[in-house]
Amino acid sequence: MLENADEIRVSKVDSSVFLYHKGSNGRFLCVVAKHLNDEGFIITAYPTDKIKEGKLVWKR
């Protein structure tokens, strides 16, 4: 999912947290991942009906 995201945003609260969105028809999966020192880990993932706010980093 992370490699095929439709849109990636940086969290408004923590600049080391990225929000990966993938979806269609008004439904998305949001994967929240933290990036630290060239490593990272997934915090959580959840379905949502809109892309969350944050600075846009990449868009398909």
Contacts in CASP RR format, 6 or more apart in sequence:
PFRMAT RR
TARGET T0000
AUTHOR 0000-0000-0000
METHOD contacts of the structure
MODEL  1
MLENADEIRVSKVDSSVFLYHKGSNGRFLCVVAKHLNDEGFIITAYPTDK
IKEGKLVWKR
1 20 0 8 1.000
1 22 0 8 1.000
1 29 0 8 1.000
1 31 0 8 1.000
1 45 0 8 1.000
2 20 0 8 1.000
2 31 0 8 1.000
2 33 0 8 1.000
4 22 0 8 1.000
5 20 0 8 1.000
5 21 0 8 1.000
5 22 0 8 1.000
5 31 0 8 1.000
5 58 0 8 1.000
5 60 0 8 1.000
6 21 0 8 1.000
6 22 0 8 1.000
6 23 0 8 1.000
6 28 0 8 1.000
6 59 0 8 1.000
6 60 0 8 1.000
7 20 0 8 1.000
7 21 0 8 1.000
7 51 0 8 1.000
7 56 0 8 1.000
7 58 0 8 1.000
7 59 0 8 1.000
7 60 0 8 1.000
8 18 0 8 1.000
8 19 0 8 1.000
8 20 0 8 1.000
8 21 0 8 1.000
8 56 0 8 1.000
8 57 0 8 1.000
8 58 0 8 1.000
8 59 0 8 1.000
9 18 0 8 1.000
9 19 0 8 1.000
9 21 0 8 1.000
9 51 0 8 1.000
9 52 0 8 1.000
9 53 0 8 1.000
9 54 0 8 1.000
9 55 0 8 1.000
9 56 0 8 1.000
9 57 0 8 1.000
10 17 0 8 1.000
10 18 0 8 1.000
10 19 0 8 1.000
10 54 0 8 1.000
10 55 0 8 1.000
10 57 0 8 1.000
11 17 0 8 1.000
11 18 0 8 1.000
11 19 0 8 1.000
11 32 0 8 1.000
11 54 0 8 1.000
12 53 0 8 1.000
12 54 0 8 1.000
12 55 0 8 1.000
14 34 0 8 1.000
16 34 0 8 1.000
16 35 0 8 1.000
16 36 0 8 1.000
17 32 0 8 1.000
17 33 0 8 1.000
17 34 0 8 1.000
17 35 0 8 1.000
17 43 0 8 1.000
18 32 0 8 1.000
18 33 0 8 1.000
18 34 0 8 1.000
18 35 0 8 1.000
18 57 0 8 1.000
19 30 0 8 1.000
19 31 0 8 1.000
19 32 0 8 1.000
19 52 0 8 1.000
19 54 0 8 1.000
20 30 0 8 1.000
20 31 0 8 1.000
20 32 0 8 1.000
20 33 0 8 1.000
21 28 0 8 1.000
21 29 0 8 1.000
21 30 0 8 1.000
21 51 0 8 1.000
21 52 0 8 1.000
22 28 0 8 1.000
22 29 0 8 1.000
22 31 0 8 1.000
23 29 0 8 1.000
26 49 0 8 1.000
26 50 0 8 1.000
27 47 0 8 1.000
27 48 0 8 1.000
27 49 0 8 1.000
28 47 0 8 1.000
28 48 0 8 1.000
28 49 0 8 1.000
28 50 0 8 1.000
28 51 0 8 1.000
29 45 0 8 1.000
29 46 0 8 1.000
29 47 0 8 1.000
29 48 0 8 1.000
30 45 0 8 1.000
30 46 0 8 1.000
30 47 0 8 1.000
30 48 0 8 1.000
30 51 0 8 1.000
30 52 0 8 1.000
31 42 0 8 1.000
31 44 0 8 1.000
31 45 0 8 1.000
32 42 0 8 1.000
32 43 0 8 1.000
32 44 0 8 1.000
32 45 0 8 1.000
33 40 0 8 1.000
33 41 0 8 1.000
33 42 0 8 1.000
33 43 0 8 1.000
34 40 0 8 1.000
34 41 0 8 1.000
34 43 0 8 1.000
END
